[in-house]
Amino acid sequence: MTAFRALVISEDDASREILSGLLQLNGFRVQLVADGKAALECATTSVPDIILHDLLIADMPCPELARQLRVACKSNHLPLVAFDRSIFRATPPHDLASLSGFTEVILCPEDPDHLAARVQSILQSSQSTNQPIKVGSQREQAAEPFAIDQQSSAFEEHRFRSYVEHIDAIVWEAVLVPEEETLRFTFINHQAVGKLGFPLSSWMTESDFFVTHAPVEDREFMRVLWGGLGKEPADRAFEHRLIADDGRVVEFRTQVKVVKDPVSVSVRVCGLMLDITEHKQIGASLLHSQKMEAIGRFAGGIAHDFNNMLAVILTYSGFVADQMRDNPGVLEDVKEIRLAAERAASLTKQLLTVSRKEITQAGVLYLNSVINESEQLLRRSIGPNIDLQVSLASDLWPVMGDHSKIQQVLLGLVMNSSDAMPEGGKLSIETRNLQLDDFQAELYPGCVSGRYACVIVSDTGCGMCDHVKAHAFEPF
């Protein structure tokens, strides 16, 4: 039995591959082309038994391509089947087939078995009769100029609606009734589902969609905004926030076009909503970086002068300590002065690091040693009602890092824990080795698989709110 020949025309790689596989499974020999010009060349060289054509092909209007394919194949009863992969379908498939000049239009995606059965049925119908297949219903191909105009108009409308569906923005149209100060949507593209997660039925049935799904603190603004549009219709652009179905807060910049009906009291409103959430986040991050840079420059200036004064204190305290070796009581006081000056010097070093005037010196570090050296300072930094417990792994792997920065991070975590336990509690510092594979590394942002030395700081406090978390690793 000779296999039927099928010609598939589509600009979309995925559509071509899916249809090719489906047809080959059903015994067809398949040729794949990407545009109308290539299809005409193939049809002239080797006449197919059936042609499947993507309705969204842009290089040639459907009615013209259908006519030229029948001429190229020298057959007025060759089955031409268009498949429609657009999301929005304003024109019924039956009427679309009539207007486009094709035998039938199949809406995709469709169940593969059903689609294959329909293609087989169309082909068998064409094989069982020598009569030309009537396009659509009772309407045969017409030659009148008005019919061509109607076909072109329908094709352009279909193409326009496809563009509206695929643009990366929410496009909508609504009617605003001034007395009610509410929007009633008459059209919304499917991007709304992807951006916010709500089904289109929610947009269509909820009269106060923008108000209902705005954060509580924004609702009055949205209510006043739409009420103002009804009283003074005018084009405008504004930024606002909506809460998505999964709880995310999404920020939009919306451009509104208002059309006042001179006869009716209603106002037609067209809107284009761009998702600017990521843009806002990048802007906030940049502003934060600029703020921290300004703080760093200010702190660096102070730290430089203060460091000079500390050098004098440390030098003279050393002189006094040498002279007071025979007076243990005074010597102990001088040692405390010197210890306080050294802690202050460490603090100024951190300030200089933040201001980028101190060069970071990375080297091989033993975290256990850093913690042991800092333990006395840490105990003095927390309240007397907090129990500090240190548990260090004896076989902890060495790491590459900067000694002062590790101390700074450790001190910051301990101080956060202390603030979370105003009534007292338990504070633990633990070290251990950690071996991460590729899967485990994905659980830790910024990590790759490998060996890590891990420092764990935990407490029995109240935890950190989102605001505190955002500033947890900022200096001071």
C-alpha positions in Angstrom: 0.0 0.0 0.0 1.4 3.4 -1.0 1.8 5.9 1.8 0.0 9.2 1.5 2.1 12.2 1.1 1.5 15.2 3.4 3.0 18.7 3.1 3.2 20.6 6.5 3.7 24.4 6.3 4.6 26.3 9.6 7.1 28.9 10.8 7.0 27.3 14.2 9.6 24.5 14.7 7.7 22.8 17.4 4.4 22.7 15.4 6.3 21.2 12.4 7.9 18.5 14.5 4.7 17.5 16.4 2.6 17.3 13.2 5.4 15.4 11.4 5.7 12.8 14.2 1.9 12.4 14.4 1.4 11.9 10.6 4.4 9.5 10.3 2.9 7.4 13.1 -0.3 7.2 11.0 1.6 6.0 7.8 2.1 9.3 6.0 5.3 10.5 4.2 5.9 14.0 5.4 7.6 17.1 3.9 8.2 20.1 6.1 8.5 23.7 5.0 8.6 27.0 6.9 6.8 29.4 4.5 4.4 29.8 1.6 7.1 30.2 -1.0 8.9 27.0 -0.1 5.5 25.2 -0.1 4.7 26.3 -3.6 8.1 25.0 -4.8 7.5 21.6 -3.1 3.9 21.3 -4.4 5.1 22.0 -8.0 7.9 19.4 -7.7 5.9 16.6 -5.9 2.2 17.0 -5.6 1.1 16.0 -2.0 -2.1 14.1 -1.2 -3.0 16.6 1.6 -1.5 20.0 2.8 -1.6 21.2 6.4 -0.9 24.9 6.8 -0.3 27.1 9.8 -2.9 29.9 9.7 -0.4 32.3 11.3 2.0 32.2 8.4 3.0 35.8 7.7 4.6 35.8 4.3 1.4 35.4 2.3 -2.3 35.9 3.0 -4.2 32.6 3.4 -6.7 33.1 0.5 -3.9 33.8 -2.0 -1.8 30.9 -0.8 -4.7 28.5 -1.0 -5.4 29.6 -4.6 -1.7 29.3 -5.7 -1.3 25.9 -4.1 -4.3 24.5 -6.0 -2.9 26.0 -9.2 0.6 24.5 -8.5 -0.9 21.1 -7.8 -3.2 21.4 -10.8 -6.1 20.1 -8.6 -9.2 21.9 -7.4 -10.1 19.1 -5.1 -6.8 18.8 -3.2 -7.6 19.0 0.5 -6.0 22.0 2.2 -6.3 21.9 6.0 -5.3 24.9 8.1 -4.4 24.5 11.8 -4.9 27.5 14.1 -2.5 27.7 17.0 -3.5 31.2 18.2 -5.0 31.4 21.7 -7.7 33.9 20.9 -10.3 32.7 18.3 -12.8 35.3 17.5 -14.1 33.8 14.3 -15.6 30.2 14.4 -13.4 27.6 12.6 -16.2 26.9 10.0 -16.4 30.5 9.0 -12.6 30.9 9.1 -12.2 28.1 6.6 -14.7 29.7 4.3 -13.0 33.1 4.4 -9.4 31.7 4.2 -10.1 29.4 1.2 -9.2 26.2 3.0 -11.1 22.9 3.2 -11.2 22.9 7.0 -9.6 24.7 10.0 -8.4 22.6 12.9 -8.0 24.4 16.3 -4.7 23.4 18.0 -3.7 22.1 20.4 -6.1 19.2 19.9 -6.0 15.6 21.1 -3.5 13.8 18.7 -5.7 10.8 18.0 -8.6 13.1 17.2 -6.5 15.3 15.0 -5.1 12.3 13.1 -8.6 10.8 12.6 -9.9 14.2 11.2 -7.0 14.4 8.7 -7.7 10.8 7.6 -11.4 11.5 7.2 -10.7 14.6 5.1 -8.3 12.7 2.9 -10.6 9.8 2.4 -13.4 12.2 1.5 -11.3 13.7 -1.2 -10.2 10.3 -2.5 -13.8 9.0 -2.7 -15.0 11.7 -5.1 -13.8 13.4 -8.1 -15.8 16.5 -7.3 -14.0 19.6 -6.1 -14.2 20.0 -2.4 -16.4 22.8 -1.3 -14.6 25.2 0.9 -16.1 25.7 4.4 -19.8 24.9 3.8 -21.9 25.6 0.7 -19.7 28.5 -0.4 -17.3 27.6 -3.2 -14.3 29.7 -4.1 -15.6 33.0 -5.2 -14.0 35.4 -7.6 -16.0 38.5 -6.8 -13.9 41.5 -5.5 -15.9 41.9 -2.4 -15.3 38.3 -1.4 -11.5 38.8 -1.7 -11.8 42.0 0.5 -13.8 40.0 3.1 -11.2 37.2 3.1 -8.3 39.7 3.5 -10.1 41.6 6.3 -10.8 38.4 8.2 -7.1 37.3 7.8 -5.8 40.7 9.0 -8.3 40.6 12.0 -7.0 37.1 12.9 -3.4 38.2 12.6 -4.0 41.3 14.8 -5.7 39.3 17.5 -2.8 36.9 17.5 -0.4 39.7 18.0 -2.5 41.0 20.9 -2.4 37.6 22.5 1.3 37.1 22.2 2.5 40.6 23.3 4.3 40.5 26.7 1.7 42.7 28.4 -1.8 42.5 29.7 -4.2 44.1 27.1 -7.7 44.8 28.1 -10.9 46.7 27.2 -13.6 47.7 29.6 -16.7 49.9 30.0 -16.6 52.4 32.8 -20.0 53.5 34.2 -19.6 56.9 35.9 -22.5 56.4 38.3 -21.1 53.1 39.6 -17.4 54.0 39.3 -16.6 50.4 38.3 -15.0 48.7 35.3 -16.7 46.0 33.4 -14.2 44.2 31.2 -15.3 43.3 27.6 -11.9 41.9 26.5 -8.8 40.6 28.2 -5.9 38.8 26.6 -4.5 35.5 28.0 -1.3 37.1 29.3 -3.4 38.2 32.3 -3.6 34.5 33.3 0.2 34.1 33.1 1.0 37.4 34.9 -1.4 37.1 37.8 -2.8 33.6 37.8 -6.5 34.5 37.9 -8.8 32.9 35.2 -10.3 35.3 32.7 -13.7 34.6 34.2 -12.6 36.5 37.3 -11.7 39.6 35.3 -15.0 39.4 33.5 -17.3 38.9 36.5 -15.6 41.0 39.2 -16.7 44.7 38.8 -14.0 46.0 41.1 -11.1 43.7 40.0 -8.4 46.4 40.3 -9.6 47.4 43.7 -10.3 44.0 45.1 -6.9 42.5 44.1 -4.8 45.6 45.1 -2.9 45.6 48.4 -5.1 47.0 51.2 -3.2 50.2 51.5 -3.6 50.9 47.7 -7.3 50.2 47.4 -8.5 53.7 48.1 -6.1 55.1 45.5 -7.4 52.7 42.9 -11.0 53.5 43.8 -10.4 57.3 43.4 -8.4 56.7 40.2 -11.2 54.9 38.3 -13.8 57.3 39.7 -11.8 60.2 38.4 -11.7 58.6 34.9 -15.5 58.5 34.9 -15.8 62.1 35.8 -13.0 63.5 33.7 -12.2 61.1 30.9 -8.6 61.5 29.8 -5.7 59.4 28.7 -3.2 58.7 31.5 -0.3 56.5 32.6 0.2 55.4 36.2 2.0 52.7 38.3 0.1 50.4 40.7 0.3 47.1 42.4 -1.8 43.9 42.3 -1.7 40.7 44.4 -1.4 37.6 42.2 -3.3 34.4 42.8 -0.2 32.9 44.5 0.2 35.9 46.9 3.0 37.7 45.0 2.8 41.4 44.7 3.2 42.4 41.1 3.9 46.0 40.0 2.5 47.4 36.8 2.8 50.5 34.7 -0.6 50.9 33.0 -1.3 53.1 30.0 -5.0 53.9 29.6 -6.8 55.2 26.6 -10.3 56.7 27.3 -13.0 56.9 24.6 -16.1 58.9 25.6 -19.3 57.9 23.9 -21.3 61.1 23.1 -24.6 59.2 23.1 -24.2 56.9 26.1 -23.1 57.8 29.6 -20.6 54.9 29.6 -16.9 55.4 28.9 -14.9 52.8 27.0 -11.4 52.3 28.4 -8.5 50.5 26.8 -5.5 49.5 28.8 -2.0 48.1 28.4 -0.3 46.8 31.5 3.5 46.2 31.6 5.0 44.1 34.4 7.7 46.3 36.0 8.3 44.3 39.1 11.9 43.2 38.1 12.7 46.8 37.0 11.6 48.1 40.4 13.6 45.5 42.3 16.7 46.4 40.3 16.1 50.1 41.0 15.7 49.5 44.7 18.9 47.4 44.8 20.8 50.2 43.0 19.5 52.8 45.4 20.5 50.6 48.4 24.0 50.2 46.9 24.4 54.0 46.5 23.2 54.5 50.1 25.7 52.0 51.4 28.5 53.6 49.4 27.7 57.0 50.8 27.7 55.6 54.3 31.0 53.9 53.6 32.7 57.1 52.4 31.4 58.9 55.5 32.5 56.1 57.9 35.9 55.9 56.2 36.7 59.5 56.8 35.8 59.2 60.5 37.7 55.9 60.9 40.9 57.3 59.4 41.2 60.1 62.0 40.0 57.9 64.8 42.5 55.2 63.9 45.4 57.8 64.3 44.2 58.6 67.8 43.9 55.0 68.8 47.5 54.4 67.6 48.6 57.1 70.2 46.5 55.4 72.9 47.9 52.0 72.2 51.5 53.3 72.1 51.3 55.2 75.4 49.4 52.4 77.2 52.3 50.1 76.2 54.7 52.6 77.8 52.7 52.7 81.0 52.4 48.9 81.1 56.2 48.6 80.9 56.6 51.0 83.9 54.0 49.3 86.0 55.3 45.8 86.1 55.8 46.0 89.8 52.2 47.3 90.4 49.9 44.4 89.4 46.7 46.3 90.2 47.5 49.3 88.0 49.0 46.9 85.3 45.7 45.0 85.1 43.8 48.3 84.5 46.3 49.4 81.8 45.8 46.0 80.1 42.0 46.6 80.1 42.6 50.1 78.5 44.8 48.5 75.9 42.3 45.7 75.2 39.5 48.3 74.8 41.7 50.3 72.4 42.5 47.1 70.4 38.7 46.4 70.0 38.2 50.0 68.9 41.0 49.6 66.4 39.3 46.4 65.1 36.1 48.4 64.7 37.8 51.2 62.7 39.4 48.5 60.5 35.9 47.3 59.7 34.8 50.8 58.9 37.8 51.2 56.6 36.9 47.9 54.9 33.4 49.1 54.3 34.7 52.3 52.8 37.1 50.3 50.6 40.1 52.0 52.0 41.4 48.8 53.7 42.5 46.1 51.4 40.9 42.7 52.0 43.5 40.1 52.8 42.3 36.6 52.0 44.3 33.6 53.2 44.1 30.2 54.7 42.0 30.3 57.8 41.0 27.9 60.6 37.5 29.0 61.6 37.8 27.3 65.0 40.8 29.5 65.7 38.9 32.6 64.7 35.9 31.7 66.9 38.2 30.9 69.9 40.0 34.3 69.5 36.6 36.1 69.3 34.9 34.2 72.1 35.8 36.6 74.9 34.7 39.6 72.8 31.5 37.8 71.9 30.7 37.0 75.5 31.2 40.7 76.5 28.9 41.8 73.6 25.9 39.9 74.8 23.8 40.2 78.0 24.6 38.3 81.2 21.3 36.5 80.9 22.3 34.8 77.7 24.1 31.4 77.8 26.7 31.2 75.0 27.6 27.6 74.1 30.4 26.8 71.6 30.8 23.4 69.9 33.7 23.1 67.5 34.4 20.2 65.2 38.0 18.9 65.8 38.6 17.9 62.2 37.2 21.1 60.6 38.6 21.8 57.1 40.6 25.0 56.5 39.1 27.7 54.3 40.2 30.8 52.3 38.9 34.0 53.7 39.7 37.3 55.5 40.1 37.1 59.3 38.6 40.4 60.1 35.6 39.9 57.8 34.8 36.5 59.4 34.9 38.2 62.8 32.6 40.9 61.6 30.0 38.5 60.2 30.3 36.4 63.4 29.9 39.5 65.6 26.9 40.7 63.5 25.1 37.3 63.9 25.7 37.2 67.6 24.5 40.7 68.1 21.3 39.9 66.1 20.7 36.9 68.3 21.2 38.9 71.5 18.6 41.5 70.3 16.2 38.7 69.6 16.5 37.5 73.3 15.8 40.6 75.5 14.7 38.3 78.3 17.6 35.9 77.9 18.1 32.6 76.3 20.5 30.2 74.8 23.0 31.1 72.0 25.0 28.4 70.2 27.9 28.5 67.8 28.8 25.3 66.1 31.2 24.3 63.3 31.2 21.2 61.1 32.3 19.9 57.7 29.8 19.8 54.9 30.1 17.9 51.6 27.6 19.1 48.9 26.7 17.3 45.7 25.1 19.1 42.7 21.6 18.6 44.0 22.4 19.8 47.5 24.3 22.8 46.2 21.1 24.1 44.6 19.6 24.4 48.1 22.2 27.1 49.0 22.2 30.1 46.7 25.6 30.9 45.2 27.1 27.5 46.1 28.6 24.9 43.9 29.3 21.3 44.7 32.3 20.6 46.9 33.7 20.6 50.4 32.6 23.4 52.9 33.4 24.4 56.5 30.1 25.3 58.0 29.5 27.8 60.9 26.0 27.6 62.5 24.7 30.3 64.8 21.4 29.5 66.5 19.4 30.9 69.3 16.1 30.6 71.2 15.0 34.1 70.4 11.9 35.4 68.6 13.5 35.3 65.1 13.9 38.0 62.5 11.2 39.8 60.6 11.6 40.5 56.9 12.9 44.0 57.5 15.7 42.8 59.8 16.6 39.9 57.4 17.1 42.4 54.6 19.8 44.1 56.8 21.2 41.1 58.5 24.6 41.2 56.8 25.0 44.9 56.5 28.0 46.4 58.5 27.0 47.8 61.9 
